[in-house]
Amino acid sequence: CPCVPTEGAMMDNRFATALVIACVLSLISTIYMAASIGTDFWYEYHTLSPAENASEAGRSIWEEFVSKDADEKTYTDALFRCNGTVGLWRRCITVPKNSHWYSSPETDMTTNCISFSLSDQFVEKYIEPGNHNSGTDLNRTYLWRLQFLLPFVSIGLMCFGALIGLCACACRSLYPAIATGVLHFLAGLCTLGLVGCYVAGIELLHRKLPLPEDVRGEFGWSFCLACVSAPLQFMAAALFIWAARTNRKEFTLLKAYRVA
């Protein structure tokens, strides 16, 4: 974030305060975005009958879940049955620690996670999940790819804005803060697009694979962090642009007054 430079020693406390608040908002939004990308609770499934996880059928489901050949339908069914959570990079299910045939339903449970590979992020989605002969579902395919790319674009724009802010400090000028504000605004649009793509993708998936009657799905706290990050980015952008433009106008007017 840009420090508080001076423009001919004419910047008053309003602009300094606005820049400090904008820097804090930018830092918080960056932390929130990084945390949401790195965690696995974008969407959560809650099974009302978790005892099935310890049954032979349930155990075979999560064994297929960890297989490299698991398709979208296979791992989505496992998420339904085993209290699954889904992130941008990983999918997780809750399974028994002890997988022996004589395990009791009350056995201890543990979380097992599998990462999406880079190829998984760009794989085609099918009109009928799991059926490769049903044709490509373009809507879900591009929504999935965008939800992978947009958060990194958002963080990259904010980091580039911070670099411009450091240059503003070195030049002792407030003008580059406008560029920082514009970049934060674009980052906010990317984050908002990410949230929209994820919601749309989940809704389209559940139309293809409806939730079972004993399963409840909800957006998790990782998704909420991304939702909070977007307005923080917009507020930081507004403060950066307001401080730079207003200070520039006042400095121009004062300079004209002195010349007159």
C-alpha positions in Angstrom: 0.0 0.0 0.0 1.2 3.5 -0.7 2.6 5.5 2.2 1.4 9.0 2.8 3.5 11.2 0.5 3.3 15.0 0.4 2.4 17.1 -2.6 4.3 20.3 -2.0 3.6 19.8 1.7 0.0 20.7 1.0 -1.8 17.4 1.9 -3.9 17.8 5.0 -5.1 15.2 7.5 -8.1 14.2 5.5 -6.1 12.7 2.7 -3.6 11.1 5.0 -6.4 9.5 7.0 -8.1 8.3 3.8 -4.8 6.7 2.5 -4.1 5.0 5.8 -7.6 3.5 6.0 -7.4 2.4 2.3 -4.1 0.7 3.1 -5.6 -1.2 6.0 -8.6 -2.2 4.0 -6.3 -3.4 1.2 -4.2 -5.5 3.6 -7.3 -7.1 5.2 -8.8 -7.9 1.9 -5.6 -9.5 0.7 -5.4 -11.7 3.8 -9.0 -12.7 3.4 -8.5 -13.6 -0.2 -5.3 -15.6 0.5 -7.1 -17.5 3.3 -10.1 -18.3 1.2 -8.0 -19.6 -1.6 -5.9 -21.8 0.7 -8.8 -23.4 2.7 -11.3 -26.1 1.8 -14.6 -24.8 3.1 -16.2 -23.1 0.1 -19.1 -25.5 0.2 -20.0 -28.0 2.9 -22.3 -31.1 2.8 -23.8 -32.4 6.1 -25.1 -35.9 6.1 -27.9 -36.6 8.6 -27.0 -40.3 8.8 -23.2 -40.4 9.3 -23.2 -44.0 10.5 -23.3 -45.1 6.9 -19.7 -43.8 6.6 -18.6 -46.8 8.6 -20.6 -49.4 6.5 -19.1 -51.5 3.8 -20.9 -49.5 1.1 -19.8 -46.2 2.6 -16.2 -47.4 2.8 -16.2 -48.4 -0.9 -17.4 -44.9 -1.8 -14.5 -43.1 -0.1 -12.0 -45.6 -1.5 -13.2 -44.6 -5.0 -13.0 -41.0 -3.9 -9.3 -41.2 -3.4 -8.7 -42.9 -6.7 -7.0 -41.0 -9.4 -9.7 -42.2 -11.9 -12.5 -40.7 -9.9 -14.8 -38.6 -12.1 -17.1 -35.7 -11.1 -20.0 -37.9 -10.3 -18.0 -40.4 -8.2 -16.4 -37.8 -5.9 -19.6 -35.7 -5.7 -21.5 -38.8 -4.5 -18.8 -39.3 -1.9 -19.1 -35.7 -0.8 -22.8 -36.2 -0.3 -22.4 -39.4 1.7 -19.4 -38.5 3.8 -19.8 -35.0 5.1 -17.7 -33.5 2.3 -16.2 -30.1 1.9 -15.0 -28.5 -1.3 -12.4 -25.8 -1.8 -10.9 -24.2 -4.9 -7.9 -26.6 -4.7 -9.0 -29.6 -2.7 -12.0 -31.8 -1.8 -12.4 -33.5 1.5 -14.6 -36.2 3.1 -14.9 -37.5 6.7 -14.1 -41.2 6.9 -13.5 -43.8 9.7 -10.0 -43.9 11.1 -10.2 -47.7 11.3 -11.4 -49.2 8.0 -11.5 -52.9 9.1 -14.7 -54.9 8.5 -15.3 -55.3 12.2 -15.2 -51.6 13.0 -18.2 -50.3 15.0 -20.3 -47.4 13.7 -19.1 -45.3 16.6 -15.5 -45.5 15.4 -13.4 -42.3 15.4 -13.6 -40.3 12.2 -10.9 -38.4 10.3 -10.9 -36.0 7.3 -9.3 -37.2 4.1 -8.5 -34.7 1.4 -7.5 -35.0 -2.3 -6.1 -32.0 -4.2 -7.3 -31.0 -7.6 -4.4 -31.2 -10.1 -3.8 -28.4 -12.6 -5.3 -30.6 -15.3 -8.4 -31.1 -13.1 -8.9 -27.3 -13.0 -9.1 -27.2 -16.8 -10.9 -30.5 -17.5 -14.2 -30.4 -19.4 -17.4 -30.8 -17.5 -20.1 -33.1 -19.1 -23.8 -32.5 -19.5 -24.3 -35.7 -17.5 -21.6 -35.8 -14.8 -19.6 -39.0 -15.1 -20.9 -39.7 -18.7 -18.2 -38.9 -21.1 -20.5 -39.5 -24.1 -23.1 -36.9 -23.1 -21.1 -33.9 -24.5 -19.4 -30.9 -23.0 -21.3 -28.6 -20.7 -19.7 -25.3 -21.7 -21.3 -23.3 -19.0 -20.0 -25.4 -16.1 -16.6 -25.9 -17.8 -15.9 -22.2 -18.1 -17.4 -21.3 -14.7 -15.0 -23.9 -13.2 -12.0 -22.4 -15.0 -12.9 -18.9 -14.1 -13.3 -19.7 -10.4 -9.7 -21.0 -10.5 -8.2 -18.1 -12.3 -10.0 -15.1 -10.9 -8.7 -15.2 -7.3 -5.1 -15.2 -8.6 -5.8 -12.3 -10.9 -7.4 -10.4 -8.0 -4.4 -10.9 -5.7 -2.0 -10.0 -8.5 -3.8 -6.7 -9.2 -3.6 -5.8 -5.5 0.1 -6.7 -5.3 0.8 -4.6 -8.5 -1.2 -1.7 -6.9 1.0 -2.0 -3.8 4.1 -1.8 -6.0 2.8 1.4 -7.6 2.1 2.8 -4.1 5.7 2.2 -3.2 6.8 4.0 -6.3 4.5 6.9 -5.2 6.4 7.0 -1.9 9.7 7.1 -3.7 8.5 9.9 -6.0 6.8 11.8 -3.1 3.7 12.2 -5.2 0.1 11.3 -4.6 -0.9 11.0 -8.2 0.0 7.3 -8.6 -2.6 6.5 -5.9 -5.2 6.9 -8.6 -3.7 3.9 -10.4 -3.6 2.0 -7.2 -7.3 2.7 -6.7 -8.1 1.6 -10.2 -6.3 -1.7 -9.7 -8.1 -2.3 -6.5 -11.4 -1.7 -8.2 -10.5 -4.2 -10.9 -9.4 -6.7 -8.2 -12.8 -6.2 -6.5 -14.6 -7.0 -9.9 -12.5 -10.2 -10.2 -13.4 -11.2 -6.6 -17.1 -10.5 -7.3 -16.8 -12.5 -10.5 -15.3 -15.3 -8.6 -18.1 -15.4 -6.1 -20.7 -15.3 -8.9 -19.0 -18.1 -10.8 -18.8 -20.3 -7.8 -22.4 -19.9 -6.9 -23.6 -20.4 -10.4 -21.3 -23.5 -10.7 -22.7 -25.1 -7.5 -26.3 -24.4 -8.6 -25.8 -25.9 -12.0 -24.1 -29.0 -10.5 -26.9 -29.6 -8.1 -29.4 -29.4 -11.0 -27.5 -32.3 -12.6 -26.9 -34.2 -9.3 -29.6 -33.2 -6.8 -28.8 -33.5 -3.1 -30.2 -36.6 -1.4 -33.0 -36.1 1.1 -30.8 -36.7 4.1 -28.0 -34.4 2.9 -27.9 -30.6 3.5 -25.5 -28.3 1.6 -24.4 -24.8 2.5 -21.7 -22.3 1.7 -18.8 -22.4 4.1 -16.6 -19.8 5.8 -14.0 -19.8 3.0 -16.7 -18.6 0.6 -17.7 -15.9 3.1 -14.2 -14.6 3.3 -14.2 -14.1 -0.5 -17.6 -12.4 -0.2 -16.2 -10.0 2.5 -13.0 -9.3 0.5 -14.8 -7.8 -2.5 -16.5 -4.8 -0.7 -13.2 -4.2 1.1 -11.4 -3.9 -2.2 -14.1 -1.5 -3.6 -13.9 0.7 -0.4 -10.1 0.8 -0.6 -10.3 1.7 -4.3 -12.7 4.5 -3.6 -10.5 6.0 -0.9 -7.4 5.8 -3.0 -9.0 7.6 -5.9 -10.9 10.1 -3.8 -7.7 11.1 -1.9 -5.6 11.4 -5.0 -8.1 13.4 -7.1 -9.3 15.7 -4.3 -5.8 16.5 -3.2 -4.7 17.2 -6.8 -7.6 19.6 -7.3 -6.9 21.5 -4.2 -3.2 21.7 -5.0 -4.0 23.0 -8.5 -6.4 25.6 -7.2 -3.9 26.8 -4.6 -1.2 27.0 -7.2 -3.4 29.0 -9.5 -4.3 31.3 -6.6 -0.6 31.9 -5.8 0.1 32.7 -9.5 -2.8 35.1 -9.6 
